[in-house]
Amino acid sequence: MKIILASQSPRRKELLCKIVRRFSVVPSTVNESLIKAKTPEAFAVKAALAKALDVAKKHKNSLVIGADTIVVLGKKILGKPKDKKHAIAMLQSLSGRVHKVITGIAVVDGLNGRVRTDLTETRVKMKRISTTAILAYVESGRPLDKAGSYGIQEIEEQFVASIDGDYDNVVGLPVKDLKRLLSCFL
């Protein structure tokens, strides 16, 4: 069965290569701002499922993987920053604090509509980050397409004090949990 990743994230594609040799990438057209949920956890799963279903309806003989990673500080979801000013504000809010990185994953069988979903949560404690370090990182442009305004693989040594949980989840795809979900179909 053909496997499709419903994401154009280069980080997800790289992580999926760890467990799936051949797959296609077909980004979903889901507008995440229209998804409503009572909790951040429910939002991540609903968004992942919406993405997988969106692609599965156009690719009937495929197994479609959807994922959505969010950064949660307290009860507030920190999505992708709107601009550099927003990225700076997000990173300042994370400085010296613990937050959660939550990834909802969904696998949809386009042939029979069978669905499996899961959720992975990792706690990340940030160091106190200087304004100079934040500004330099934001000026690089790298945080502008990332939830919470950071990519762990880019800033771990400089910004992160500790990670409690799945590192791959923080990058954007909890590979071990996804492998377990895929085994239900293959």
N, C-alpha and C positions, 0 to 999 in steps of 0.2 A: 504494500500500500504506500502511496506517495505521502510524504510528510511535508507540511508547509508551516513555516514560522510566520505568524501574522504580525510581524514587526520589522521595521527597517533599522532597528538599533544594531550598530556594529558590535556592541558589547554582548547583546543576546545571541547574535549569530555566532560569535566566537565561543561563547559558553556552550551553546547547543552542539557545536562540533565535538565536544568532549564525549557526548553520548549517542549522537546520531551521525552516521557517515554522510548520507546523502539526504538533502532536503532543499526545498525551494523557499524563497522569501517573497511573500505577498503582503505588503502592508495593508492593514485595515483602514477603512475610511470613517471609523467611529469617532464622533465628536464627544470626547470625555466630559466636557463641560455640561452635557445634557444628562449625565448619569447621576442619579440621586440614590443615596444610601444613608442609613441611620448611623453607621459607624465607619471609621476609616477602613477597618478590616472588610466589611461588607462592600465598600466601594471598590477596593482593590480586586476582589473576586468578581464583582459585577462587571467591572471594566474589562478584565481579562476574558470573561465569558463573552461579552459583547463583541470584542475584537475577533475572537475565534469563530463565533457564529457568523459574523459579517463576511469573513473570508470563506467559511465552509459552504455558505449558500451558493457561492460561485464555483466551488471546486468539490463537487459531489463525491468523487472517488478518492478523497484525500483525508488524512488525519491532520487536523489543524491545531496548532498550539498558539494560544493567546496568553499574554502576560501583561501585568501592570504593576509597576513598582512605585511606591509612594514613600515619602519621608513624613513622619508624624512627630510633631513636637507638642507634648501635652495631648490635646485632642484635636489639634489643628493640622490639617494636611498641607504640607509644603510641596506644591507641584513644581513645574519648571518655571524659572523666573521669566517675567515679561521683558525685562531689560537688565542692563548692568546695575542700575540703582537697586532694583528689586533683588538681584543676586547678592549684592553687598548686604542688604538688610537681612536676608535669610541667613547668610553665613554668620553675621553678627549675632543673630538670635540663637544659633546653634552653638556658638563659642562657649566652652566650659560646661556644656550641658549634655545630658543623655537624651537621645531620641531613638525612635524605632524606625526601621526600614521594613516595610511590609510589601511582599510581592504576592499578588493573586495570580494563580496559573489555572489555565483551563485547556482541556483537550477535547476536541469535538470530532466525532466520526461523521464526515460529510455524507456518507452513504446511508447510514441508519439513524443519524441524529443523536447517537449515544454521547453523553457528556460526563466528564469527570472534572472536578475542580479541587483546588487545595489552596492553602495559604501558608506562607513562611514568614516568620518575624525574627528580626535580628536587632539587638540593642547595640547602639554605637555611642560611645562616650567621646566627645570632642575635647581636645585640649583648649586652653584659652588661646585664642588666635589673635594675633596683633592686627591692627587695622592695615598696616603696611603689607602683611602677608595676604590678607583678604583682597586688598586692592590689586596686588600683583597677580593673584590667581584670576580674579574677575577680568582684568585687562587682557589676559591670555585668550579670553573668549571661550575657554573650555567648559565653564559651568553653565553656559546659557541653554544647553539642550538636556539638562539633567535635573531630575527631581531633587529638591533640596539644595540645588545650586552646587553640587559637587559630584565628582566621580571618585570613589574610594581608591581606585587604582592610581589616581593622579596625585592624591593629597595625603594618603595614609600616614606616611612617616612624619609629615609636617603638622597635620591637623588632628590626627586621631590618637586618643589615649588608649582605648580598648574596644574590642569587638566581642560581643557575647552572642554567638550563634553562627549561622552560615555566611561565610565571606562572599560566596558566589551570589547569594541573595542580595547583598549590598551592591554588587556590581550590576545586578539586574535580572538574574535568572537562577533560582535555586535548583541546580542541576540534579542533586540527589532526589529531591522531592518530585521533580519532573520525570526522572527516570522511573520512579515507582508508579506514577500516573500512566506513563506510556506503556508500562508492562501490562496494564489492564486491557490494552487494545492489541498488542503485538504478540 
